Amino acid sequence: MADDRPVPLDEYPVHQVPLSMKHVATGDRNAYDRCIFHVFDHTGSALLILGLGVYPNLGVIDAYATFRTGNTLHAVRASDALGEDRMHLAVGPLRIEVVRPLQQLRLVGTDEELSYDLTWTAAFPALWEPHHLQRRGDRLTLEGRRFVQAGQVTGEIRAAGTEFRVRAEGWTGTRDRSWGVRPVPGEDGGRLAADHPTGGFHWIWCPVAFEDRFLMVITQEDADGHRSLNDATLVRPGRRDRQLGWPHAEIGYRSGTRHPERAVIHLGDPRKPQELEVEILTSSPLALGAGYPPADDWQHGTWQGRGWVDRRTYDLTAPHPLAAYGVTDHSARFRLDGRTGHGIFEHGTFGRHDPSGFTGFDSVAP
């Protein structure tokens, strides 16, 4: 029998529909509410990625943390039954504390193999990303509302007995907060999935922090280059956000792969074109450890049982075939209009993509 008593969040005037905050306004099994953080140094020696998500109609809460140093990726993942207190953002040894909403958060991991205690402080206002919609045939498979933000990070990270001191100078933090409906493994896509197979996917998600400004670039394209998501916005505190037109990326891939080694993103209107130069520092495939498709050891929202905690170590010099069919996060150094900044160049391209010259899933750069 279901327990229909109020939950703690019902005390607050935050309701959007006449339901308890225990419930979401959709019955879609794929409803989600989650976040991702990137913390990285400016030399490419360290990249921490962590996140936490809840899946109300699946009754699951889970979290992950991956840390790349050298050619080793350390990963901790945790999953449990979703409880009633949605403001308690913790599962297993991983937790997030909202100290001041949109201003300061504390990121804590207490696992023996990978631990951290970090204070994330906003350097720029949070920026809405474009409303994200994706369909398979007539079915809405993804609808997400997201904001992105860059900040300064201080604290410590410890992996395999080595401690990294994180300081505002020499390190950058970015984060993305999203909610809506997003596919979770475990359902049959039915006729619409069979009739509308994925031909190709090309994605760039790129938050960049400069000393006095923040830039966000995001694009999503289908196999033929049709763009379903597009934004390039420059944030300068105290001034109106500036839209930089239709971003166009030229990406140099490592021969025989789809791994980007460098890129130039063309921004701005024809009167004042600008070039965002991208220098890759280090890389972490989200299919390894972080639970993003097509990971074969764990994916977000999947029920693993109560109190599940899993630890993995990946050798990034070894081949990981699945990683090539998912999104990879690259910490990077950026140059724009005489300024140097740091951020994430998140990129995924698989299947056919006509503008890049890729003809299918087995096509790679010459």
N, C-alpha and C positions, 0 to 999 in steps of 0.2 A: 504493500500500500504506500502510495506517495506521501511524503511529508510536505504539506502545503503551508507550513508556518512561515512568517516573514524571515528574511535573512538580514544580516547587519546592514547591508547597503541600502535596504529599504528605509532606513532612518533618514536618508538624505534626499533633498528635492532634486533628484537627477533622473527621474523616470521619463521615458519618452512615449510609452504606450501604457495602457491600463493593465499592466502585469507586474508581478514581483520582479525585482532585479535578479532573482534566481533564474529567470527565463529570458530568452531572447525572442524577438518579435517574429522570427521565422522558424519553421519546423525543419528546415534544410539540415541534414546531418552534417554538412560541411561548414556550418557556421563556425567562425573562429575570431579570436581577439589576441594579438600577440605583438612582440617587438623583437628587434635585432639591434645589437650594438657592435661597433668596430672600435678597437683601441689598438693603435699601432705607432711604432717609432718612425722617425724620419730617415732612417738608414736602411730599412728593410730587414732588420734583424729580428723583429718580433711583430706578430699579428694575432691579436686575440679577437675572436668572434663569439658572441654569446647571445642567447635569446630565451624567451619564455612565452608560452602560449596556452590559452585555454580553449576548449572545444565543448561548449555547453551541451549540445545535443548528443554528444558522445560520452559525456561525463569524464573527460580526461583533462589533466593539466600536465604539461611537460616542459622541460628546459634542457639546454645544452650549452657547452662551452668548448671551443677548440682553440688551441694555441700553437701557432707555428713558430719555431725557432730553428734556424738552420734548415735541414731537410727532414725534420721530424715534426709530425703533427700529433699533439696530445689532445685527447677528446674525453669529455665526461658528459653523459646523458642521463636524464632522470625522468621518470613518469610516475603518475599516481592518479588516484581517483580525485576528481574535482570536488572540493568542499564548498561550504556555504559562504565563507568569507572571501569574496573576490578581491579584497584589498590586501590580502596576505599573499604576496607574490613570491612564493617559495615552493620548491619541490626538491626532495632529497637534499644534497649539499649545496644547491644553487638557489640564490634568492636575489631579488631586486627590491630596494627600498625607495619609495618616492619621498624625498625629503621636502622639496618644494616643487610642486607641479610645474613642468615646463622650464624649470630653472636648475634643479639639482637632484641627482639620484645617487644612490650608493649601490654598487655592484659587488656581490659577495659570493665567493665559492670556497668551500672548506674541504674539498676532497684532498686526500693525501697526495695523489699524483698530479693534480692541477688545482691550485688554490689562488685566490686573488681577493683583495679588498681595495676597491677603487671608488673614488669620489668623482662623479661626472658633473661638470658645471657648464651650463649653456654659455656659449660665446656669441650666439646670434639668435634672433627670434625663430621659433618653429615655423616651417613653411609647408603649406598644403601641397601635396603632389596632385597631379590630375586624377580625377575619378576614373578608376580602372575597371573596365568591363571586358569580359571575354565570353564568347558563346561557342558552343559546339552544335551546329545546326540551329535549332530553335531554342535550345536549352541554355540558360544562363549558368555557366560553370564557375565564373569568378566575378565577384563584385567587391572591390576593396576601396576603403577610404583610408588615406595614409597621410602622415606628416613626417618630415625629415628635419634634422637639426644637427648642428656641429657644436662641439664643446671642448673644454679643456679637461684633462684627466690627471689625477694624482693618486698615488698609492703604490701597491706592490703586487707583483705576479710571481708565483713560484711554480716551477715545473721541473719534475724529476730532480729535485734538490737544488736547483739553480734559481736565484732570486733576481728579478728585474725590478729596478726602482723606476716607477713611472712619474714623470714630472711634466708640468705644463710646458716647459721649454723642451722641444725635441720630440714631443708626442702629440697626437691628435685623436679625438674621439668623434665618431658620428653615430647617429642612431635613426631608426625608422620605426614608426608606431603605426600599426594597421589593424583593421577589423572589417568583417563582412562575411563573405562566403568564398571559400577557396578549396579546391579538391583535396580530399584526404583519401588515402588508399583504402580499398575494401568494398567498393561498389562496382557493379556491372554497368558500364556506360550505355548498354543496350544498342538499339538500332542507330541512334544518332552518332554514337562513337564509331560504329562500323561504317556508316555512310560518310563520315567526315573525319578521316584520319589526319593526323598532323603531318603536313608536308614539309614544314620548316618553321623555324623560330629564330629571331635575331633580337637581342636585348642589350641595352646599355642603361645602367643606373649609376649615377656619378655625382656624389656630393663632395664638394671641395671647399676647404676652409683656407682663406687668405687672412692676412693680419687684420684687414679692415673690411672684409666683405666675404660673403658666402655665395657659392654658385651651385645650382642643382641642374643637372641635365638628365633627362630620361627619354628613351625611345624604345618602342617595340614594333617590329615589322614581321609580316608574314613572308612566306616563301617567295612571292613575287615582288616583295619590297613595299607592299601596301602598309602604311603606318597606322596602327591602331592606338598608339600612345605617343605623345610628343610634348616636351616641355623643356625650356631653357630659361631659367630665372635667376637674376642676380639680386642678392639681398644686401643692402647697405643700411645699417642702423640710422634711423632718423630721416631716411629718404624713401620715396616710393619704390617698391620693387620694380626692377627693369626686366622686361621680357626681351629675350634675345633671339627671337625668331625660330626658324626651322633648323635645328642642329643637324649637321651632316658629318659623319665620322669616316676618316680614312684610317684603317687599322692595318698595321704590319704584323703578319702572323709568322711564327716560327715555321720554317719549311717542314712539310710533312705532318703538320698539326693545324689546330685552330687556336693555338695558344698565342695571345697577343703579346708582342714584345715592345710595341710602341704604338702610339695613335696620335692623330690630330683631329680635333673636333672643331669644325667651322661654325662660328656663331655670329649673330648680329644681323641687322638688316643690310641691304646692298649699299647703303650710304656709308656705313662704317663696319665692314666685316672684321671679325676678330678670330684668332686661332687659339684654341686651348690645346697646348702640347701636353701629352701624357707620357711619363716615364715610369714604367713598371718597376716596383721595388721588390715585392714578394707576393706570393699567390697562395690561396687556400680554396680548393674546390669544395663547394657547399654539399656535394654528395658524399664527402668523406667526413664523417663525424658529426656534422651539423644537422643531418636529418632531412635535407632537401632532396627532391627527386633527381635522379633515379637511384638513390641510396638503397642498397640491398640488405643492410643490417638493422636499420631503424629509420622510420619516417614520422614526421610530426602528426600528432593526433591519433596514432595507432595505440590500441590498448595493449600494454605490456604486463598488466597485473599490478597489484598494490605494492608500493615501495620499491619499484624497479630502479636500479642504478647500474649503469654499464660504463666501463672504461675501455678505451682503445688507444693504441699507438700506431700511427701509420708512417711507413717509410716513403717519403715523397720522391725518392729516386727510383722506386719500383713502379712498374706500369699499373695503372688503375683505370681499366677501360671504361667503366661507368662514368668516371669523372668527366670524360669528354662529352657526355650527353646531358650535362647539367650546367648550372651557372657557377662561375668561379669569381671569387672576390680577390681583387688585386689592390694592395696598398700601393700608392703611387705618388710621385712628385709631379706637380702641374705648374705650367707657366702660362700666364695670360697678361697681355698688355704690360709687360715689364715686371710683373709681380710673380713671386713663387709661392705656391700653396701646397697643401697636402690633403689627400682624401682617398676615396675608394673608387676604383674603376671596376665596377661589377659588370661582367660580360658573359653572355652565353649565346652561342650560335650553333645550331645543329639542324640537320636536314638541309633542304634546298634553300638557298638565298641568292636570288638572281643578281642583286647589286654587288654582292661580294664574289660572284663567280662560283659559288658552291652549288653543285648539281644534285647532291643527295646526301644521305647520312654517312656514306663512306668517302665523301669528298673532302680533301684537305688542301692547304695552301701549297703551291708548287715549291 
